[in-house]
Amino acid sequence: MKRDTDDRCDDDIVVRVRGLANRFGEQAVHENLDLEVRRGEILGVVGGSGTGKSVLMRSIIGLQTPAEGEIAVFGEPMIGRDETEAKNVRRRWGVLFQGGALFSTLTVAENVQVPLREYYRRLDQRLLDEIATYKVAMSGLPPEAGPKYPSELSGGMKKRAGLARALALDPELLFLDEPTAGLDPIGAAAFDELILELKATMGLTVFLITHDLDTLYAICDRVAVLADRKVIAIGTIEELLALDHPWIQEYFNGPRGRAAAGGDQDLGRAEREEGPRLREQQRQAEAGQVQAQGAEGVAR
Amino acid sequence: MSGATFTQDGDVLRLSGAVTLARLGDLPERLEALSPPPARIDLSGIDRIDTVGAWVIHRFARERSVPVEGADKDTERLLQQVAAGDRQPQVRPERPAPALRVADQVGGAAIRAFGTGIGLVGFFGGVLVAFWSLLRHPKRLRGHAIIRQFEVVGVEALGIIGLMSFLIGIVIAQQGAIQLRQFGAEVFTINLVGRLTFRELGVLMTAIMVAGRSGSAFAAQIGSMKLAEEVDAMRTIGVSPMEALVVPRVLAAIVVMPLLGFYAAIIALIGGGLFSWLSLDIPPITFVTRIREVVPITDVYQGLVKAPVFGAIIAMAGCFQGMLVEGNAEEVGLRTTAAVVQSIFLVIVVDAFFAVFFAQIGWI
């Protein structure tokens, strides 16, 4: 395989978390949590509110120093590394935060260029502009979105722009924090499709926090369930369904879970066929929104 | 792992190594410098490729109209992917010519300033209407909220305003004494401190402090409530935001400002008196007697008349800017700044009018 894989890390575990503990004062969010993310998979992370899904992600990407435990990404231990070493690992992943977390003083295209400028100062301006432009296009944004400021974009477009920035360095590993939350069903389905497509072309490994059952069924290879301060189960949805844990049963066999599961077989096929069409519709709808918002901006 | 490079084999360009962002090196420049263009590009020798490498190859192939061959399935897919994103790069919004932009900004600022002025007058009217309706239905007055604002605007400000006034009293006395000493008229320092603090500085400095402390807080509180749709929720439930949020704050500021202004003037006198005692050897009893002789009661009235007006201005500017917040959190910061700037500016303008007015009616 010619993908940009790492030679230093020959085993197939991209993220390895061992015995992780996170505490905020008296309250323990994680105790003795273990998790492994395999190369090339889309791992969904689910759990009730307050079970520490985001804290887990923040621990892995180094925004939160855990009380105990080991975290290794690409086989490199992440805790207690100095800044330069951590930077070398950091450039190999991309993170999409919940609200997009775009820099509000920069345009979308400039946002995409920030990581490129930070790590590869020698790139000339023309190449930078071109890279930003095709990354914006790859994220499914219309051409006129590049020179727009984040405040002029809708929530769904901000997420796509955030994804474009997360993909700026051609990462091997992508962290997504509730990418489809707050999107309409068409937009969410299009986003799922986009992740699958990017995974296929770029060989991504994806760590995906979500509440969206449709997303779980549609794109996740494995699902990790967070409860009782640890990962209580990890596996394909079929494997999880075979388990006898009340929360898992209620989660996947509740009315919404059944609806998502029931639609899956049909949906999977429908999405493959309809996906491009839906995406085109979504793109046009969003393009209309940009224009409307642009006009509003002028009026203001 | 070797970086991206190429060899020329007759009219075939053979790329090799890792054609990735990290290993790109000066490949784009060297490709650029290539002439004449090759007839074909052969990718069978590359180790790795990512979207940036694919883009560089795609761009070269497009610009020189050279066919690409030898790409495996993954590389082919990457090339298609970046080709699909090949658009005219545009990174910044188009901007008009500089001269036009200056005119545009000046005009825009003028229109905005005018709009703000109109809005402020409208808001003033709204507050009056709310006051009037509360006068007719006093039961709707929110006693608890008003008392709470008294505490926040008044009581909690006593410390900082006291300290500020004390220091200002000392500074006036000290600067005045230096100048008056040249005429041997150091004793007039008392006149300076007494009249200045009661007429002007006591109230004015208090107004500036209240604008910074409370005017900004009003804008930020109401602004974040607007963002969280709390204000809309109030309207839906049938609670008037004017009555619930604005009136208590305006009322508190109107009532508290004269008290704070008088307090500030007294503390400034204490500061000035202390300086006169320690540095000019004027005993406190003389200081007090002289103050009673030289400060006419109209000076005290002036301060007390101006203070509630300043309070109303500060509270209304703060609440007005808070109500204007919409969109994002950045707006709250901008509006808070605008509230402070606007209220201090208006306070000073109104103070100038008062100065002329009082002179005209003989309160000199």
Interface residues (C-beta under 8 A of the other chain):
Chain A: M1 K2 R3 D4 T5 D7 S104 T107 A109 E110 Q113 L116 Y120 D124 R126 L127 D129 E130 I131 A132 T133 Y134 K135 V136 A137 M138 P143 E144 G146 P147 K148 Y149 S151 L169 D170 A200 T201 M202 G203
Chain B: M1 A18 T20 L21 A22 L24 P28 I46 D47 R48 I49 D50 T51 V52 W55 V56 R59 D72 D74 T75 R77 L78 Q81 V82 A84 G85 D86 R87 Q88 P89 Q90 V91 R92 P93 E94 G327 N328 E330
